[in-house]
Every structure is written in structure tokens, then in C-alpha cells.
Amino acid sequence: MKRFSFRRVFSAALPIAAFMIMIVWIICGIANANNAVEKKELDNVKATVENGVTVCYAIEGVYPESMDYLIDNYGVVVDNKKYIVHYECIASNIRPTITIIERR
């Protein structure tokens, strides 16, 4: 009959533990990459809307009165299923307040 040996148990458990640590590390990396992509997409949408507002002001001399005006005349595209856009224009010579929030 063989004796119980901690060395045998440890040598058998070490590769399994290393494999489990690698799996957790990969899952965390995928989650972080996904968060980074979502943040980059939100930044791109914000930049697109801001650029549309700036181009409209440069061409027409006034800020657009609504988000619909930007969409219709300047080709600004925002996925309304993914983002909520709050566009508030006070006057034609004051830059509008634009807030873009990702839907969850």
C-alpha cells in the first residue's frame, strides 16, 4: 500500500491551478477589451456629433437648432438603439449642450 504524499498531491494540483489561473486571466482580458471598445465607440459618437456642430457653424455661421438638422443636412449618424442623445440649443450663436449616454 502506497503512503499519502503531499509532494504527489502538490505536483498533480499545480498544473490544474496554473490552468485555472490562465483561464481567469483570459476572461478578465476579454472583459477589459470589451469595455475599452465600448468606451472608444462612445467617444467616436461624441466626436462625430461635435464635429457636425462645428462644421455647421463654420459653414452657416449659426449652430444647428436640433439634432435632426445635423442628421438631415450634415450626415451625422447616431445609433438611437444604442445611445441616448440630449441636444439642447439655447441660441443660434451659443454652442449647444450635447450629452450622449450609452443605453444599457
C-alpha positions, 0 to 999 in steps of 0.5 A: 500500500502506497503512503499519502504524499503531499509532494504527489498531491502538490505536483498533480494540483499545480498544473490544474491551478496554473490552468485555472489561473490562465483561464481567469486571466483570459476572461478578465482580458476579454472583459477589459477589451470589451469595455475599452471598445465600448468606451472608444465607440462612445467617444467616436459618437461624441466626436462625430456629433461635435464635429457636425456642430462645428462644421455647421457653424463654420459653414452657416455661421449659426449652430444647428437648432436640433439634432435632426438638422445635423442628421438631415443636412450634415450626415451625422449618424447616431445609433438611437438603439444604442445611445441616448442623445440630449441636444439642447440649443439655447441660441443660434450663436451659443454652442449647444449642450450635447450629452450622449449616454450609452443605453444599457 
